[in-house]
Amino acid sequence: METVTVSKDKLGLVISDVEKLVSHFEDLVEDQEQIIKLRLSDIKTGKIKGVSEEELDKYLEKRGVKVA
C-alpha cells in the first residue's frame, strides 16, 4: 500500500467538507423523522381514512416509510 502525503491545509478543507455533509445528512434525517411522525399522527387521529391496514401501509410506503 502506498503512502499519500496531504498538507494540513488540504486535510482541513476535506474535514470541513465532510462535517458540512454530515450536518446536511443529519438535517435530512431529522426532517424525514418529523414527516413520519406527522403522518402517523394523521392516521391515529383519523385525518387519513383507510379502509384496511393494507391501505394505510400503502399510504406510508408512498411517503417513504418502510412497513414491515
C-alpha positions in Angstrom: 0.0 0.0 0.0 1.3 3.4 -0.9 1.7 6.4 1.4 -0.1 9.6 0.5 1.1 12.9 1.9 -1.6 15.5 2.4 -0.9 19.0 3.7 -2.6 20.2 6.8 -4.5 22.9 4.8 -5.9 20.4 2.3 -6.8 18.0 5.1 -8.5 20.8 6.9 -10.6 21.5 3.8 -11.6 17.9 3.4 -12.6 17.6 7.1 -14.6 20.8 6.8 -16.4 19.5 3.7 -17.1 16.2 5.5 -18.5 18.0 8.5 -20.8 20.0 6.3 -22.1 16.9 4.5 -22.7 15.1 7.8 -24.6 18.1 9.0 -26.8 18.2 5.9 -27.4 14.5 6.3 -28.5 15.0 9.9 -30.9 17.7 8.8 -32.4 15.4 6.1 -32.9 12.5 8.5 -34.4 14.9 11.1 -36.8 16.3 8.5 -37.9 12.8 7.4 -38.4 11.8 11.0 -40.7 14.7 11.6 -42.7 13.9 8.4 -43.2 10.3 9.6 -44.4 11.5 13.0 -46.9 13.8 11.4 -48.2 11.1 9.0 -48.6 8.6 11.8 -50.4 11.3 13.9 -52.8 11.9 11.0 -53.5 8.2 10.8 -54.1 7.9 14.5 -56.4 10.9 14.7 -58.4 9.8 11.7 -57.4 12.6 9.3 -56.3 9.9 6.9 -59.1 7.4 6.3 -58.1 3.9 5.4 -60.5 1.0 4.9 -57.8 -1.5 5.8 -54.4 -1.8 7.3 -53.1 -2.6 3.8 -54.3 0.8 2.5 -52.6 2.5 5.4 -49.4 0.6 4.7 -49.5 1.7 1.1 -50.1 5.3 2.2 -47.0 5.2 4.4 -44.9 3.4 1.7 -45.8 6.2 -0.8 -44.2 8.6 1.6 -41.0 6.7 2.0 -41.8 4.8 5.3 -40.7 1.1 5.3 -43.6 -1.0 6.6 -42.7 -4.5 7.8 
